[in-house]
Amino acid sequence: MKQIHLPKVAIIRWTNEKSNADEHPQDVDYTKDMSVIEKNGSEILSATVMLEDRMIEGASKLLFGTGSANIAKREFFVNEIMSTSDFSFAFKRRVFTRVLEQFQIIENERIKSLKAGLQKIMLWRNAFAHGQVIHELNGNFVLHYYSGGHKELTLNDNFFENVESTIRECLYICNGIIQSSDG
């Protein structure tokens, strides 16, 4: 399959802080790091779509079961309500977690953890979808985005490890709920 390569603009932020010139080499090629950041951003977007699907499946199975008696109702709920573009990630998250709370599917602490994780994932997804990666002369990368005001995320190994563990934990919880409702 053809991979496309579109032109990019590198945004560099200049600071007025006094620093030692040796600490900030000007001839370093940061394209490798930028490529990793772009791939990680794409992974976050893909994982968010997958989590949306898992929340829809979980809510539909919990509300309508897995038997053939309610298959038409479940398919209507999934296709005509939850999967429409009218409902955002936030709405799907709210429906899913309310079902978990209402029917006491998992412990309250796990629901709180899931809500917090899904909230972070939604923020990261929005930041990568609408934000702008900036390379600072000191070698750092930041993601500049707007969410109720201008904000920034420092993009480094710790950040991406946190993202990965949060997404894995949310998927683990969602998949566990779906599997327990299959029987």
Backbone as JSON Lines, residues from 0, in Angstrom:
{"i":0,"aa":"M","n":[0.84,-1.16,0.0],"ca":[0.0,0.0,0.0],"c":[0.9,1.24,0.0]}
{"i":1,"aa":"K","n":[0.47,2.23,-0.71],"ca":[1.26,3.45,-0.83],"c":[1.19,4.24,0.48]}
{"i":2,"aa":"Q","n":[2.34,4.63,0.95],"ca":[2.43,5.51,2.1],"c":[2.59,6.93,1.59]}
{"i":3,"aa":"I","n":[1.77,7.83,2.08],"ca":[1.87,9.2,1.61],"c":[2.84,10.0,2.48]}
{"i":4,"aa":"H","n":[3.46,10.97,1.9],"ca":[4.38,11.86,2.6],"c":[3.97,13.28,2.25]}
{"i":5,"aa":"L","n":[3.39,13.96,3.21],"ca":[2.93,15.33,2.99],"c":[3.94,16.31,3.57]}
{"i":6,"aa":"P","n":[4.0,17.5,3.01],"ca":[4.95,18.48,3.53],"c":[4.62,18.87,4.97]}
{"i":7,"aa":"K","n":[5.64,19.15,5.73],"ca":[5.47,19.53,7.13],"c":[6.23,20.82,7.39]}
{"i":8,"aa":"V","n":[5.78,21.51,8.39],"ca":[6.46,22.72,8.82],"c":[6.95,22.47,10.23]}
{"i":9,"aa":"A","n":[8.22,22.67,10.46],"ca":[8.78,22.53,11.8],"c":[8.68,23.86,12.51]}
{"i":10,"aa":"I","n":[8.02,23.86,13.65],"ca":[7.87,25.08,14.43],"c":[8.88,25.01,15.57]}
{"i":11,"aa":"I","n":[9.7,26.02,15.65],"ca":[10.75,26.08,16.66],"c":[10.47,27.25,17.57]}
{"i":12,"aa":"R","n":[10.56,27.01,18.87],"ca":[10.31,28.08,19.84],"c":[11.65,28.56,20.37]}
{"i":13,"aa":"W","n":[11.83,29.84,20.29],"ca":[13.04,30.5,20.74],"c":[12.77,31.06,22.13]}
{"i":14,"aa":"T","n":[13.65,30.82,23.08],"ca":[13.48,31.39,24.42],"c":[14.56,32.41,24.68]}
{"i":15,"aa":"N","n":[14.29,33.31,25.6],"ca":[15.24,34.36,25.94],"c":[16.14,33.98,27.1]}
{"i":16,"aa":"E","n":[16.01,32.76,27.58],"ca":[16.82,32.34,28.71],"c":[18.28,32.26,28.31]}
{"i":17,"aa":"K","n":[19.15,32.72,29.24],"ca":[20.58,32.6,28.99],"c":[20.98,31.15,29.18]}
{"i":18,"aa":"S","n":[21.77,30.64,28.26],"ca":[22.2,29.26,28.37],"c":[23.54,29.09,27.7]}
{"i":19,"aa":"N","n":[24.15,28.0,28.01],"ca":[25.43,27.65,27.41],"c":[25.17,27.12,26.01]}
{"i":20,"aa":"A","n":[25.81,27.67,25.02],"ca":[25.58,27.26,23.62],"c":[25.88,25.8,23.4]}
{"i":21,"aa":"D","n":[26.81,25.22,24.17],"ca":[27.13,23.8,24.01],"c":[25.98,22.89,24.41]}
{"i":22,"aa":"E","n":[25.08,23.4,25.28],"ca":[23.94,22.59,25.73],"c":[22.88,22.46,24.65]}
{"i":23,"aa":"H","n":[22.9,23.32,23.65],"ca":[21.87,23.34,22.64],"c":[22.47,23.27,21.24]}
{"i":24,"aa":"P","n":[22.92,22.1,20.85],"ca":[23.53,22.01,19.53],"c":[22.54,22.35,18.43]}
{"i":25,"aa":"Q","n":[22.93,23.21,17.53],"ca":[22.04,23.68,16.48],"c":[22.02,22.76,15.26]}
{"i":26,"aa":"D","n":[22.98,21.85,15.15],"ca":[23.07,21.02,13.96],"c":[22.49,19.62,14.14]}
{"i":27,"aa":"V","n":[21.76,19.38,15.22],"ca":[21.18,18.06,15.49],"c":[19.92,17.9,14.65]}
{"i":28,"aa":"D","n":[19.74,16.72,14.05],"ca":[18.57,16.43,13.23],"c":[17.48,15.84,14.13]}
{"i":29,"aa":"Y","n":[16.39,16.56,14.29],"ca":[15.3,16.12,15.16],"c":[14.18,15.43,14.39]}
{"i":30,"aa":"T","n":[14.39,15.13,13.13],"ca":[13.33,14.52,12.33],"c":[12.97,13.12,12.84]}
{"i":31,"aa":"K","n":[13.93,12.4,13.39],"ca":[13.64,11.06,13.92],"c":[12.67,11.15,15.1]}
{"i":32,"aa":"D","n":[12.95,12.07,16.03],"ca":[12.05,12.25,17.17],"c":[10.67,12.72,16.7]}
{"i":33,"aa":"M","n":[10.65,13.6,15.76],"ca":[9.38,14.11,15.24],"c":[8.57,12.99,14.58]}
{"i":34,"aa":"S","n":[9.26,12.1,13.89],"ca":[8.59,10.95,13.27],"c":[7.96,10.05,14.33]}
{"i":35,"aa":"V","n":[8.67,9.83,15.42],"ca":[8.14,9.01,16.52],"c":[6.93,9.71,17.14]}
{"i":36,"aa":"I","n":[7.01,11.0,17.35],"ca":[5.89,11.76,17.92],"c":[4.67,11.65,17.02]}
{"i":37,"aa":"E","n":[4.86,11.79,15.72],"ca":[3.74,11.68,14.78],"c":[3.12,10.29,14.82]}
{"i":38,"aa":"K","n":[3.95,9.26,14.86],"ca":[3.43,7.89,14.94],"c":[2.7,7.66,16.26]}
{"i":39,"aa":"N","n":[3.25,8.16,17.36],"ca":[2.59,8.03,18.65],"c":[1.25,8.75,18.66]}
{"i":40,"aa":"G","n":[1.21,9.94,18.06],"ca":[-0.06,10.67,17.96],"c":[-1.09,9.88,17.18]}
{"i":41,"aa":"S","n":[-0.65,9.27,16.1],"ca":[-1.55,8.44,15.3],"c":[-2.04,7.24,16.1]}
{"i":42,"aa":"E","n":[-1.16,6.64,16.9],"ca":[-1.55,5.51,17.76],"c":[-2.6,5.94,18.78]}
{"i":43,"aa":"I","n":[-2.43,7.15,19.34],"ca":[-3.4,7.66,20.31],"c":[-4.76,7.84,19.64]}
{"i":44,"aa":"L","n":[-4.78,8.4,18.44],"ca":[-6.04,8.58,17.72],"c":[-6.7,7.23,17.44]}
{"i":45,"aa":"S","n":[-5.92,6.26,16.98],"ca":[-6.46,4.92,16.69],"c":[-6.97,4.23,17.94]}
{"i":46,"aa":"A","n":[-6.21,4.34,19.02],"ca":[-6.62,3.71,20.28],"c":[-7.91,4.33,20.8]}
{"i":47,"aa":"T","n":[-8.09,5.62,20.6],"ca":[-9.3,6.29,21.06],"c":[-10.52,5.76,20.3]}
{"i":48,"aa":"V","n":[-10.37,5.58,19.0],"ca":[-11.46,5.0,18.19],"c":[-11.77,3.58,18.68]}
{"i":49,"aa":"M","n":[-10.74,2.81,18.96],"ca":[-10.94,1.44,19.45],"c":[-11.65,1.47,20.8]}
{"i":50,"aa":"L","n":[-11.27,2.38,21.69],"ca":[-11.93,2.49,22.99],"c":[-13.39,2.89,22.84]}
{"i":51,"aa":"E","n":[-13.68,3.79,21.91],"ca":[-15.08,4.16,21.65],"c":[-15.88,2.92,21.26]}
{"i":52,"aa":"D","n":[-15.32,2.11,20.36],"ca":[-15.99,0.88,19.94],"c":[-16.2,-0.07,21.11]}
{"i":53,"aa":"R","n":[-15.2,-0.17,21.99],"ca":[-15.31,-1.07,23.14],"c":[-16.38,-0.57,24.11]}
{"i":54,"aa":"M","n":[-16.46,0.75,24.3],"ca":[-17.49,1.3,25.2],"c":[-18.88,1.06,24.63]}
{"i":55,"aa":"I","n":[-19.03,1.23,23.32],"ca":[-20.33,0.99,22.67],"c":[-20.71,-0.48,22.82]}
{"i":56,"aa":"E","n":[-19.77,-1.36,22.53],"ca":[-20.06,-2.79,22.65],"c":[-20.4,-3.17,24.08]}
{"i":57,"aa":"G","n":[-19.63,-2.66,25.03],"ca":[-19.9,-2.97,26.43],"c":[-21.26,-2.49,26.88]}
{"i":58,"aa":"A","n":[-21.59,-1.24,26.57],"ca":[-22.9,-0.7,26.97],"c":[-24.03,-1.47,26.32]}
{"i":59,"aa":"S","n":[-23.89,-1.8,25.04],"ca":[-24.98,-2.51,24.36],"c":[-25.17,-3.92,24.91]}
{"i":60,"aa":"K","n":[-24.08,-4.61,25.22],"ca":[-24.22,-5.96,25.79],"c":[-24.8,-5.92,27.19]}
{"i":61,"aa":"L","n":[-24.4,-4.92,27.98],"ca":[-24.94,-4.82,29.33],"c":[-26.42,-4.47,29.32]}
{"i":62,"aa":"L","n":[-26.83,-3.61,28.4],"ca":[-28.23,-3.19,28.35],"c":[-29.15,-4.2,27.67]}
{"i":63,"aa":"F","n":[-28.65,-4.88,26.63],"ca":[-29.52,-5.74,25.83],"c":[-29.12,-7.21,25.84]}
{"i":64,"aa":"G","n":[-28.04,-7.55,26.49],"ca":[-27.59,-8.93,26.54],"c":[-26.98,-9.37,25.22]}
{"i":65,"aa":"T","n":[-26.64,-10.65,25.17],"ca":[-26.0,-11.19,23.97],"c":[-26.88,-12.18,23.23]}
{"i":66,"aa":"G","n":[-28.03,-12.47,23.78],"ca":[-28.92,-13.45,23.16],"c":[-29.59,-12.9,21.91]}
{"i":67,"aa":"S","n":[-30.15,-13.81,21.14],"ca":[-30.78,-13.44,19.87],"c":[-32.11,-12.72,20.06]}
{"i":68,"aa":"A","n":[-32.7,-12.81,21.26],"ca":[-34.01,-12.18,21.49],"c":[-33.95,-10.66,21.36]}
{"i":69,"aa":"N","n":[-32.84,-10.05,21.76],"ca":[-32.73,-8.59,21.73],"c":[-31.74,-8.08,20.68]}
{"i":70,"aa":"I","n":[-31.39,-8.93,19.72],"ca":[-30.36,-8.53,18.76],"c":[-30.78,-7.31,17.94]}
{"i":71,"aa":"A","n":[-32.03,-7.22,17.56],"ca":[-32.51,-6.08,16.76],"c":[-32.43,-4.79,17.58]}
{"i":72,"aa":"K","n":[-32.82,-4.87,18.87],"ca":[-32.74,-3.69,19.74],"c":[-31.29,-3.28,19.95]}
{"i":73,"aa":"R","n":[-30.43,-4.26,20.17],"ca":[-29.01,-3.96,20.39],"c":[-28.4,-3.33,19.15]}
{"i":74,"aa":"E","n":[-28.69,-3.89,17.98],"ca":[-28.15,-3.34,16.74],"c":[-28.67,-1.93,16.48]}
{"i":75,"aa":"F","n":[-29.93,-1.68,16.79],"ca":[-30.47,-0.34,16.63],"c":[-29.75,0.64,17.56]}
{"i":76,"aa":"F","n":[-29.6,0.24,18.8],"ca":[-28.91,1.07,19.78],"c":[-27.49,1.4,19.32]}
{"i":77,"aa":"V","n":[-26.77,0.4,18.85],"ca":[-25.39,0.58,18.4],"c":[-25.33,1.43,17.14]}
{"i":78,"aa":"N","n":[-26.09,1.05,16.11],"ca":[-25.96,1.69,14.8],"c":[-26.66,3.04,14.69]}
{"i":79,"aa":"E","n":[-27.81,3.18,15.3],"ca":[-28.6,4.39,15.11],"c":[-28.48,5.41,16.23]}
{"i":80,"aa":"I","n":[-27.89,5.0,17.34],"ca":[-27.74,5.93,18.46],"c":[-26.27,6.16,18.78]}
{"i":81,"aa":"M","n":[-25.62,5.14,19.29],"ca":[-24.25,5.3,19.8],"c":[-23.2,5.53,18.73]}
{"i":82,"aa":"S","n":[-23.35,4.94,17.57],"ca":[-22.31,5.04,16.54],"c":[-22.47,6.24,15.62]}
{"i":83,"aa":"T","n":[-23.47,7.06,15.86],"ca":[-23.67,8.21,14.99],"c":[-22.67,9.31,15.34]}
{"i":84,"aa":"S","n":[-22.45,10.18,14.39],"ca":[-21.52,11.28,14.61],"c":[-22.1,12.33,15.57]}
{"i":85,"aa":"D","n":[-23.37,12.2,15.89],"ca":[-23.99,13.14,16.82],"c":[-23.46,12.97,18.25]}
{"i":86,"aa":"F","n":[-22.96,11.79,18.55],"ca":[-22.5,11.51,19.9],"c":[-20.99,11.5,19.97]}
{"i":87,"aa":"S","n":[-20.47,12.33,20.82],"ca":[-19.02,12.49,20.98],"c":[-18.44,11.37,21.85]}
{"i":88,"aa":"F","n":[-17.12,11.35,21.9],"ca":[-16.42,10.43,22.8],"c":[-16.89,10.67,24.24]}
{"i":89,"aa":"A","n":[-17.04,11.93,24.62],"ca":[-17.46,12.26,25.98],"c":[-18.84,11.69,26.28]}
{"i":90,"aa":"F","n":[-19.75,11.78,25.31],"ca":[-21.09,11.23,25.52],"c":[-21.04,9.71,25.67]}
{"i":91,"aa":"K","n":[-20.28,9.06,24.81],"ca":[-20.16,7.59,24.87],"c":[-19.54,7.17,26.2]}
{"i":92,"aa":"R","n":[-18.55,7.92,26.65],"ca":[-17.91,7.64,27.94],"c":[-18.93,7.77,29.06]}
{"i":93,"aa":"R","n":[-19.74,8.83,29.0],"ca":[-20.74,9.07,30.03],"c":[-21.79,7.95,30.06]}
{"i":94,"aa":"V","n":[-22.27,7.54,28.89],"ca":[-23.27,6.46,28.82],"c":[-22.67,5.17,29.39]}
{"i":95,"aa":"F","n":[-21.49,4.83,28.94],"ca":[-20.84,3.58,29.37],"c":[-20.62,3.57,30.89]}
{"i":96,"aa":"T","n":[-20.05,4.63,31.42],"ca":[-19.74,4.63,32.85],"c":[-21.01,4.72,33.7]}
{"i":97,"aa":"R","n":[-22.06,5.38,33.18],"ca":[-23.33,5.42,33.92],"c":[-23.96,4.04,33.98]}
{"i":98,"aa":"V","n":[-23.87,3.28,32.89],"ca":[-24.38,1.9,32.9],"c":[-23.61,1.09,33.95]}
{"i":99,"aa":"L","n":[-22.29,1.26,33.97],"ca":[-21.47,0.53,34.96],"c":[-21.89,0.9,36.39]}
{"i":100,"aa":"E","n":[-22.14,2.18,36.62],"ca":[-22.54,2.63,37.96],"c":[-23.94,2.16,38.3]}
{"i":101,"aa":"Q","n":[-24.87,2.35,37.38],"ca":[-26.28,2.03,37.63],"c":[-26.48,0.55,37.97]}
{"i":102,"aa":"F","n":[-25.78,-0.32,37.24],"ca":[-25.97,-1.75,37.44],"c":[-24.85,-2.38,38.27]}
{"i":103,"aa":"Q","n":[-24.01,-1.54,38.85],"ca":[-22.93,-1.97,39.74],"c":[-22.14,-3.13,39.13]}
{"i":104,"aa":"I","n":[-21.65,-2.9,37.91],"ca":[-20.93,-3.93,37.16],"c":[-19.54,-4.15,37.72]}
{"i":105,"aa":"I","n":[-18.86,-3.08,38.08],"ca":[-17.53,-3.17,38.7],"c":[-17.5,-2.25,39.92]}
{"i":106,"aa":"E","n":[-16.47,-2.38,40.72],"ca":[-16.35,-1.59,41.94],"c":[-16.24,-0.1,41.61]}
{"i":107,"aa":"N","n":[-16.69,0.73,42.55],"ca":[-16.67,2.17,42.35],"c":[-15.26,2.71,42.1]}
{"i":108,"aa":"E","n":[-14.27,2.15,42.77],"ca":[-12.89,2.62,42.58],"c":[-12.41,2.36,41.15]}
{"i":109,"aa":"R","n":[-12.79,1.22,40.59],"ca":[-12.42,0.9,39.2],"c":[-13.15,1.81,38.23]}
{"i":110,"aa":"I","n":[-14.4,2.15,38.54],"ca":[-15.15,3.08,37.69],"c":[-14.48,4.46,37.72]}
{"i":111,"aa":"K","n":[-14.09,4.91,38.91],"ca":[-13.4,6.2,39.03],"c":[-12.1,6.2,38.24]}
{"i":112,"aa":"S","n":[-11.36,5.1,38.34],"ca":[-10.1,4.97,37.6],"c":[-10.35,4.97,36.1]}
{"i":113,"aa":"L","n":[-11.38,4.25,35.67],"ca":[-11.73,4.21,34.25],"c":[-12.14,5.59,33.76]}
{"i":114,"aa":"K","n":[-12.98,6.28,34.52],"ca":[-13.4,7.63,34.13],"c":[-12.21,8.56,33.99]}
{"i":115,"aa":"A","n":[-11.3,8.52,34.96],"ca":[-10.12,9.38,34.92],"c":[-9.25,9.05,33.72]}
{"i":116,"aa":"G","n":[-9.06,7.76,33.46],"ca":[-8.26,7.34,32.32],"c":[-8.88,7.76,31.0]}
{"i":117,"aa":"L","n":[-10.18,7.55,30.86],"ca":[-10.87,7.93,29.63],"c":[-10.85,9.45,29.43]}
{"i":118,"aa":"Q","n":[-10.93,10.2,30.53],"ca":[-10.85,11.66,30.45],"c":[-9.48,12.09,29.92]}
{"i":119,"aa":"K","n":[-8.42,11.47,30.44],"ca":[-7.07,11.79,29.96],"c":[-6.91,11.44,28.48]}
{"i":120,"aa":"I","n":[-7.41,10.28,28.11],"ca":[-7.29,9.83,26.71],"c":[-8.02,10.8,25.79]}
{"i":121,"aa":"M","n":[-9.2,11.26,26.21],"ca":[-9.94,12.21,25.4],"c":[-9.15,13.52,25.25]}
{"i":122,"aa":"L","n":[-8.54,13.97,26.33],"ca":[-7.73,15.18,26.27],"c":[-6.55,14.99,25.33]}
{"i":123,"aa":"W","n":[-5.84,13.87,25.45],"ca":[-4.68,13.61,24.59],"c":[-5.11,13.5,23.13]}
{"i":124,"aa":"R","n":[-6.22,12.82,22.89],"ca":[-6.71,12.69,21.52],"c":[-6.99,14.06,20.92]}
{"i":125,"aa":"N","n":[-7.69,14.9,21.66],"ca":[-8.01,16.24,21.18],"c":[-6.74,17.06,20.97]}
{"i":126,"aa":"A","n":[-5.8,16.94,21.88],"ca":[-4.55,17.7,21.77],"c":[-3.78,17.29,20.52]}
{"i":127,"aa":"F","n":[-3.68,16.0,20.25],"ca":[-2.95,15.55,19.06],"c":[-3.73,15.82,17.78]}
{"i":128,"aa":"A","n":[-5.05,15.76,17.85],"ca":[-5.86,16.0,16.65],"c":[-5.87,17.47,16.26]}
{"i":129,"aa":"H","n":[-5.82,18.36,17.26],"ca":[-5.99,19.78,16.97],"c":[-4.79,20.64,17.37]}
{"i":130,"aa":"G","n":[-3.83,20.04,18.04],"ca":[-2.69,20.8,18.53],"c":[-1.55,20.88,17.54]}
{"i":131,"aa":"Q","n":[-0.47,21.45,18.02],"ca":[0.7,21.7,17.19],"c":[1.94,21.33,17.99]}
{"i":132,"aa":"V","n":[2.79,20.48,17.39],"ca":[4.03,20.1,18.04],"c":[5.06,21.19,17.79]}
{"i":133,"aa":"I","n":[5.7,21.61,18.86],"ca":[6.72,22.65,18.79],"c":[8.03,22.08,19.3]}
{"i":134,"aa":"H","n":[9.09,22.36,18.57],"ca":[10.42,21.96,19.0],"c":[11.1,23.16,19.63]}
{"i":135,"aa":"E","n":[11.54,22.99,20.85],"ca":[12.23,24.08,21.53],"c":[13.72,23.95,21.26]}
{"i":136,"aa":"L","n":[14.4,25.05,21.27],"ca":[15.83,25.03,20.99],"c":[16.63,24.24,22.02]}
{"i":137,"aa":"N","n":[16.05,24.04,23.2],"ca":[16.74,23.24,24.22],"c":[16.59,21.74,23.96]}
{"i":138,"aa":"G","n":[15.93,21.37,22.88],"ca":[15.81,19.97,22.51],"c":[14.49,19.33,22.9]}
{"i":139,"aa":"N","n":[13.67,20.0,23.7],"ca":[12.39,19.44,24.1],"c":[11.35,19.61,23.0]}
{"i":140,"aa":"F","n":[10.36,18.73,23.07],"ca":[9.19,18.87,22.2],"c":[7.99,19.1,23.1]}
{"i":141,"aa":"V","n":[7.12,20.01,22.7],"ca":[5.89,20.25,23.43],"c":[4.73,20.23,22.45]}
{"i":142,"aa":"L","n":[3.59,19.82,22.95],"ca":[2.36,19.84,22.16],"c":[1.54,21.01,22.67]}
{"i":143,"aa":"H","n":[1.36,21.99,21.83],"ca":[0.62,23.2,22.16],"c":[-0.81,23.01,21.65]}
{"i":144,"aa":"Y","n":[-1.79,23.19,22.53],"ca":[-3.18,22.99,22.14],"c":[-4.08,23.91,22.95]}
{"i":145,"aa":"Y","n":[-5.33,23.96,22.58],"ca":[-6.31,24.79,23.27],"c":[-7.36,23.89,23.89]}
{"i":146,"aa":"S","n":[-7.6,24.08,25.19],"ca":[-8.67,23.36,25.87],"c":[-9.1,24.23,27.05]}
{"i":147,"aa":"G","n":[-9.99,25.17,26.78],"ca":[-10.4,26.12,27.8],"c":[-9.31,27.15,28.07]}
{"i":148,"aa":"G","n":[-8.34,27.22,27.23],"ca":[-7.19,28.11,27.34],"c":[-6.01,27.44,26.67]}
{"i":149,"aa":"H","n":[-4.97,28.19,26.44],"ca":[-3.78,27.61,25.8],"c":[-3.04,26.73,26.81]}
{"i":150,"aa":"K","n":[-2.7,25.52,26.36],"ca":[-2.03,24.55,27.23],"c":[-0.91,23.88,26.47]}
{"i":151,"aa":"E","n":[-0.03,23.23,27.21],"ca":[1.07,22.51,26.6],"c":[1.32,21.2,27.34]}
{"i":152,"aa":"L","n":[1.71,20.21,26.58],"ca":[2.16,18.94,27.12],"c":[3.61,18.74,26.69]}
{"i":153,"aa":"T","n":[4.47,18.4,27.63],"ca":[5.85,18.07,27.28],"c":[5.88,16.64,26.77]}
{"i":154,"aa":"L","n":[6.39,16.47,25.56],"ca":[6.42,15.15,24.92],"c":[7.79,14.51,25.17]}
{"i":155,"aa":"N","n":[7.78,13.5,26.02],"ca":[9.01,12.77,26.33],"c":[8.64,11.33,26.67]}
{"i":156,"aa":"D","n":[9.64,10.54,27.0],"ca":[9.39,9.12,27.28],"c":[8.39,8.94,28.43]}
{"i":157,"aa":"N","n":[8.51,9.72,29.48],"ca":[7.59,9.59,30.62],"c":[6.15,9.86,30.2]}
{"i":158,"aa":"F","n":[5.95,10.89,29.38],"ca":[4.6,11.19,28.91],"c":[4.03,10.01,28.11]}
{"i":159,"aa":"F","n":[4.81,9.51,27.15],"ca":[4.29,8.44,26.29],"c":[4.13,7.13,27.05]}
{"i":160,"aa":"E","n":[4.95,6.88,28.08],"ca":[4.75,5.69,28.92],"c":[3.45,5.81,29.7]}
{"i":161,"aa":"N","n":[3.15,7.01,30.2],"ca":[1.89,7.25,30.9],"c":[0.7,7.05,29.96]}
{"i":162,"aa":"V","n":[0.81,7.57,28.75],"ca":[-0.26,7.4,27.75],"c":[-0.5,5.91,27.5]}
{"i":163,"aa":"E","n":[0.59,5.19,27.24],"ca":[0.47,3.77,26.91],"c":[-0.15,2.98,28.06]}
{"i":164,"aa":"S","n":[0.3,3.22,29.29],"ca":[-0.25,2.46,30.42],"c":[-1.71,2.82,30.68]}
{"i":165,"aa":"T","n":[-2.07,4.09,30.5],"ca":[-3.46,4.52,30.7],"c":[-4.37,3.86,29.67]}
{"i":166,"aa":"I","n":[-3.96,3.89,28.41],"ca":[-4.79,3.27,27.36],"c":[-4.91,1.77,27.58]}
{"i":167,"aa":"R","n":[-3.81,1.12,27.92],"ca":[-3.86,-0.34,28.18],"c":[-4.79,-0.67,29.34]}
{"i":168,"aa":"E","n":[-4.74,0.12,30.41],"ca":[-5.59,-0.12,31.57],"c":[-7.07,0.05,31.21]}
{"i":169,"aa":"C","n":[-7.4,1.1,30.47],"ca":[-8.79,1.32,30.06],"c":[-9.27,0.19,29.15]}
{"i":170,"aa":"L","n":[-8.43,-0.22,28.22],"ca":[-8.8,-1.34,27.34],"c":[-8.99,-2.63,28.14]}
{"i":171,"aa":"Y","n":[-8.13,-2.85,29.11],"ca":[-8.22,-4.04,29.96],"c":[-9.56,-4.07,30.69]}
{"i":172,"aa":"I","n":[-9.95,-2.94,31.26],"ca":[-11.23,-2.88,31.98],"c":[-12.39,-3.08,31.02]}
{"i":173,"aa":"C","n":[-12.38,-2.38,29.89],"ca":[-13.48,-2.5,28.9],"c":[-13.59,-3.93,28.38]}
{"i":174,"aa":"N","n":[-12.46,-4.52,28.02],"ca":[-12.49,-5.88,27.51],"c":[-12.97,-6.87,28.56]}
{"i":175,"aa":"G","n":[-12.61,-6.66,29.82],"ca":[-13.08,-7.52,30.89],"c":[-14.58,-7.44,31.06]}
{"i":176,"aa":"I","n":[-15.13,-6.26,30.94],"ca":[-16.58,-6.07,31.05],"c":[-17.29,-6.75,29.89]}
{"i":177,"aa":"I","n":[-16.75,-6.59,28.69],"ca":[-17.36,-7.22,27.51],"c":[-17.32,-8.74,27.63]}
{"i":178,"aa":"Q","n":[-16.19,-9.28,28.04],"ca":[-16.06,-10.73,28.16],"c":[-16.97,-11.28,29.25]}
{"i":179,"aa":"S","n":[-17.13,-10.54,30.35],"ca":[-18.0,-11.04,31.42],"c":[-19.48,-10.97,31.04]}
{"i":180,"aa":"S","n":[-19.82,-10.08,30.08],"ca":[-21.21,-9.99,29.66],"c":[-21.53,-10.95,28.51]}
{"i":181,"aa":"D","n":[-20.51,-11.64,28.0],"ca":[-20.72,-12.6,26.9],"c":[-21.41,-13.88,27.39]}
{"i":182,"aa":"G","n":[-21.26,-14.18,28.64],"ca":[-21.75,-15.46,29.14],"c":[-23.08,-15.38,29.69]}
